[in-house]
Amino acid sequence: MRWFFIVRITVDPEKCRGEGICRAVCPKGARIYKIVDLGDRSLAVVMDESSCLGCKMCVSRCPVDAIRIDFKKPSRVREVKF
């Protein structure tokens, strides 16, 4: 049996300034984050949280603490052999 976790990434739109630091420091940043131009400001949007490695680099480097990562309770998956 293997254990896995499900990652939930939340970006607070009130705090986020869309600087793109999260995307730049994340090993999978280009797959996870997209910086969207809203006209008067920019915002980081989560596109694919399934690619997240759970390293929390984005959380530690965000200058305004706009990102939160939560891990759902581990689930057991039965390994199937063919």
MITIPA-969844 format. One record per residue (C-alpha): residue number from 0; residue in one letter; chain; x, y, z. Coordinates in steps of 0.2 Angstrom, whole numbers, plus 2048, in hexadecimal, padded with zeros to 3 digits. Layout:
REM residues N
+------+-------+------+-----+-----+-----+
| bapa | dolum | milo |  xx |  yy |  zz |
+------+-------+------+-----+-----+-----+
|  NUM |     A |    A |   X |   Y |   Z |
...
+------+-------+------+-----+-----+-----+
REM end
This chain:
REM residues 82
+------+-------+------+-----+-----+-----+
| bapa | dolum | milo |  xx |  yy |  zz |
+------+-------+------+-----+-----+-----+
|    0 |     M |    A | 800 | 800 | 800 |
|    1 |     R |    A | 805 | 812 | 7FC |
|    2 |     W |    A | 801 | 822 | 805 |
|    3 |     F |    A | 7FD | 832 | 7FC |
|    4 |     F |    A | 7F7 | 843 | 801 |
|    5 |     I |    A | 7EC | 84F | 7F8 |
|    6 |     V |    A | 7F2 | 861 | 7F8 |
|    7 |     R |    A | 7E6 | 870 | 7F8 |
|    8 |     I |    A | 7EE | 881 | 7F3 |
|    9 |     T |    A | 7E5 | 891 | 7F8 |
|   10 |     V |    A | 7EA | 8A2 | 7F2 |
|   11 |     D |    A | 7E1 | 8B1 | 7FB |
|   12 |     P |    A | 7DC | 8BD | 7ED |
|   13 |     E |    A | 7DB | 8CB | 7FA |
|   14 |     K |    A | 7EE | 8C9 | 7FE |
|   15 |     C |    A | 7F5 | 8C3 | 7EE |
|   16 |     R |    A | 7FE | 8D0 | 7E3 |
|   17 |     G |    A | 802 | 8C5 | 7D5 |
|   18 |     E |    A | 815 | 8C7 | 7D5 |
|   19 |     G |    A | 818 | 8B5 | 7CF |
|   20 |     I |    A | 824 | 8B1 | 7DC |
|   21 |     C |    A | 81A | 8A1 | 7E0 |
|   22 |     R |    A | 81B | 89B | 7CE |
|   23 |     A |    A | 82E | 89F | 7CD |
|   24 |     V |    A | 833 | 896 | 7DD |
|   25 |     C |    A | 828 | 887 | 7DB |
|   26 |     P |    A | 830 | 877 | 7D3 |
|   27 |     K |    A | 81F | 875 | 7CA |
|   28 |     G |    A | 81A | 887 | 7C9 |
|   29 |     A |    A | 816 | 888 | 7B7 |
|   30 |     R |    A | 80A | 87A | 7B9 |
|   31 |     I |    A | 802 | 880 | 7C9 |
|   32 |     Y |    A | 801 | 893 | 7C8 |
|   33 |     K |    A | 7FC | 89F | 7BB |
|   34 |     I |    A | 7FD | 8B2 | 7BD |
|   35 |     V |    A | 7EE | 8BA | 7B7 |
|   36 |     D |    A | 7ED | 8CD | 7B2 |
|   37 |     L |    A | 7DD | 8D4 | 7B9 |
|   38 |     G |    A | 7E0 | 8E5 | 7B1 |
|   39 |     D |    A | 7E3 | 8EF | 7C1 |
|   40 |     R |    A | 7ED | 8E1 | 7CA |
|   41 |     S |    A | 7F4 | 8CF | 7C7 |
|   42 |     L |    A | 7EF | 8C0 | 7D1 |
|   43 |     A |    A | 7F7 | 8AE | 7D2 |
|   44 |     V |    A | 7EA | 8A1 | 7CE |
|   45 |     V |    A | 7EC | 88E | 7D2 |
|   46 |     M |    A | 7EA | 884 | 7C2 |
|   47 |     D |    A | 7EF | 872 | 7C7 |
|   48 |     E |    A | 7F2 | 86E | 7D9 |
|   49 |     S |    A | 7F4 | 85C | 7D5 |
|   50 |     S |    A | 806 | 860 | 7CF |
|   51 |     C |    A | 80B | 867 | 7E0 |
|   52 |     L |    A | 819 | 85E | 7E9 |
|   53 |     G |    A | 815 | 866 | 7FA |
|   54 |     C |    A | 825 | 86E | 7FC |
|   55 |     K |    A | 81D | 87F | 801 |
|   56 |     M |    A | 82A | 889 | 7F9 |
|   57 |     C |    A | 81C | 895 | 7F2 |
|   58 |     V |    A | 815 | 897 | 804 |
|   59 |     S |    A | 826 | 89B | 80B |
|   60 |     R |    A | 82B | 8A8 | 7FE |
|   61 |     C |    A | 81A | 8B1 | 7FC |
|   62 |     P |    A | 81E | 8C3 | 803 |
|   63 |     V |    A | 80B | 8C5 | 808 |
|   64 |     D |    A | 807 | 8B4 | 80F |
|   65 |     A |    A | 7F9 | 8B2 | 802 |
|   66 |     I |    A | 7FC | 89F | 7FF |
|   67 |     R |    A | 7F6 | 891 | 80A |
|   68 |     I |    A | 7F9 | 87E | 807 |
|   69 |     D |    A | 7EF | 871 | 810 |
|   70 |     F |    A | 7F2 | 85F | 80F |
|   71 |     K |    A | 7E3 | 853 | 810 |
|   72 |     K |    A | 7E3 | 844 | 81B |
|   73 |     P |    A | 7EE | 836 | 813 |
|   74 |     S |    A | 7E4 | 829 | 80A |
|   75 |     R |    A | 7E9 | 817 | 807 |
|   76 |     V |    A | 7EA | 811 | 7F5 |
|   77 |     R |    A | 7EB | 7FF | 7F1 |
|   78 |     E |    A | 7F8 | 7FB | 7E4 |
|   79 |     V |    A | 7F3 | 7F0 | 7D6 |
|   80 |     K |    A | 7FF | 7E4 | 7CE |
|   81 |     F |    A | 7FD | 7DF | 7BC |
+------+-------+------+-----+-----+-----+
REM end
